[in-house]
Amino acid sequence: HLDEHCPLQKVQCVYWEHGCREEMERRHTDTHEREFLHIHYRLSMTKMEQKLNESTNRIAVMEKQISDKDSQIASLIKTLLSQLPTGRLEWNIEGVKQKIQDKESTHSNPFYVGLYKCQLYIIWDYNNTGNVGVFIVIMRGDFDAKLHWPIRYRRTFILTNQIDSKDNLVESDEITKEDLEEYPECLNRPTEYRNDGLGRSSFISNTDILGRKYCKQDSITLHTSVELLPPL
């Protein structure tokens, strides 16, 4: 009775949490609310503004945190993408004249293509035909079990014209169904350190390569691009 119904019991104003610190007997609460109507209104509005400001500040903090996370994620994605194998190789080959004279083949450093790092290198072959051949060799890699075999790829060779870059020697093609059947020793999963090479035995003649537009200071530059293709 005393706590809930007694008219003489001292009670706090119902707007106590909004800032009204009046206490009165329960029987006077209606009178208090009428007399303090405007004060209660201002207190309520002030309280609402405070809550709105707090919410706005919390939202601003959350937006800043989300923005920071987005920046971190974007930076991480950029870093990861930069670490993915591009399938591209720029190879500067020196001592061209002597290699042609000695009919000496040379090979590039390994490079990688695809998410699972199919490992490749290039053979630049000064052969007995008076031409230079260029071949792609598939090497045994750590993630070969995750690759689709036999490998299909599209490859592009670009021999840089050192006088006019608009007149580079460009050759591009891709592995066909016929290639898969004819060259399994080149395109199947390596069982040894490397497969046989696959490419062109007559990419350019010795005479043309020694022309000044390709050979400068006894060196040439070969760009190779390899893109893995879906299995047939």
N, C-alpha and C positions, 0 to 999 in steps of 0.2 A: 504494500500500500504506500509506504513512505517513498520508495524509489520511483514508482510509476504513476501514481494517482493523486498523492497528497497535494492539495492546492497551496499549502504553505511551504512545501519543499523548495529549497534554493536550487535553481537550475541555471545553466549557461545558455546564452543566446544561441539560437540555432545557426547563426552566422559566425560562431566563435572561430572556426577554422579560417574564415575569410578576414578575420581581424577585429570583429566586435567583441570587446572584453567585458560586456555588461553581464551581470548576474542579477537574477530577480526571482521572486516567488513564482511558482508555476502559474498561479492564477493571474499574473500580470503579463504573461508572455504575449498575449494577443495585443494588449495595449502597447507594449514595447515595440512589437513589429510594425504597428501602424505609425507610431511616433518616429521610429528610426528607419522608415521605409527608404528615404533618399540616401541615408548613410549606408544602409545595407546594399542598396543598388550600386553606389560608388565602390564599396568594398568588394562586391561581387565582380564588378567590371575590372577593378585593379587586379583581383586574383586571377581572372581569366586572362588578362594581358600578361601577367607573370607566367602563367602556364603556357600561353602561346609563345612567349619569348623563349621559355625553356625548351619547348618542342622545336621551335625554329633553330635554336642553337644545337640541339641534339641532331636534327636533320642535317645541318651544315657540317657537323663533325662527321656524321655517317657518310655524307657525300664526299667529304675530303678523304675519308678512309677508303671508300670505293674507288675514287679517282686514283689514289696512291696504289691500290691493288691493281687497277687496270693498267697503270703505267708499269708496274712491276711485271705483270703478266705479258704485256706487249714487249717489254725489254727481254724477258725470258724467251718468248717465242722468236724474237729477232736473233737472239744468241743461238738458239737451237737450230734455226734455219741456216744461220751462217756456218754452222758446223756440219750440216748435211753434205754429203758428197755431191758435187755439181756435175760430175761426168765430163769436166773440161780440163784440158791440158794445154799449156803454152810451152813449147819445147824449142829451145835455141840450140841448133846443131852446128858445132864448130869444126874446123879442119876439113871442109867439104872436098877440096881439090885432092888432098892426099887420100881421103877415104875412097873417092872415085877411082883413083889410080890403083889403090890396093884392093879394090872391090870389097871393101870392109863394111860389114853390117854394124849397126849400132842400135841400141834400144834406150827408151826413155826410162825415167823413174816410174814406179807404179802410181796409179791414180785410181779413184773409186767412183762408182756410179750407183745410184739407188739407195733406198733407206737401209738395206742390209749390206751395203758396201761390197758390191761385186768388184773384185780387184782386177785391174787391167794394166797392160803396158803396150807401148807401140814399138814395132821394129821398123827401122828405116834401112832398107836393103839395097846396097849398091851391087847389082848382080852382073852376070856375064852378057846380058842382052843389050847393054848400052842404055839401059833404063834404070830408074830407081823405083823399087816397090815399097809399099807401105802396108803394114799388117797390124791388126789388133790381136793381142794375145790375152786370153782369160787365165788368170792365176787362181790357185786354190786359196780360199779365204775363210775367215773365222765364222761367217754366217751363211755359208753355202747351203746348209740344210733348210734355210728359210727362203731361198730363191727358187723360182720356177725354172726347171730344166727340161729341155735344152733352152739356153738363153736366146732371146730375140732382142735385137737392138737396132736403132737407127743411128748411123754414124756420119759425121761430116769431117772431112779433112780440108784445111785451108792453108795453102802455102802463101806466105805473105809476099806481096809485091812491095819491095822496099823503096820503090820510086813512086808508085801510084797505088794507094790502098784500095781504090775502086776497081782495080784490075787484078785482084788476087786469084790464084788458081784454086777453085772450089770443086770438090766432088762429094756428093752425098747420096746415100742409098740406105736400104734397110734389109734385114734378114728376112728371107721369104721361106715359104713352106719347102720349096725345092732345096734351098740352102740347108735347112734343118736335116733333110734326108741325105744330102750329098756330103755334108761336112760335120758329121757327129763328133769326130775327133777334135773339132774346133769349138763346138757349141754345147756339148754335154758337160755335166759336172766333172771337174778335173779329178782324176784319180792319182795323178802325180803332182809335182810342183806346179806344172803349168800345162795348158793345152797347146796344140799346134796353132799357129797364127792364121788369120783369115783376113784377106784384103785384096789389094791390087798389086800384081807383079810389075806393072808398067804404069806407074802413077805419073811420071814425068821422065823425059829423056835426060841423059847426062849433059847433052849440049844445052838444052833449055835451062837446066838448073844452074849451069855456070854463067848464064847470061846475067848481066849486071842488075836486072830488075829483081831477081830472086836472091842472088848471092851477093852479100855485102861484107867486105872485110873477112872473106872466107867463111862466112856463116850464113845460115838460113834460119827462118822461124816457121815452125809448123804448129798450127792450132788444131786440136782435135776435140770434137764434141760427141759424146755418146749418150743416148737416151734409151733406157730399157723400155721394151714394148710388151704388151700383154701376150700370154701364150696363145697359140692358135688352137 
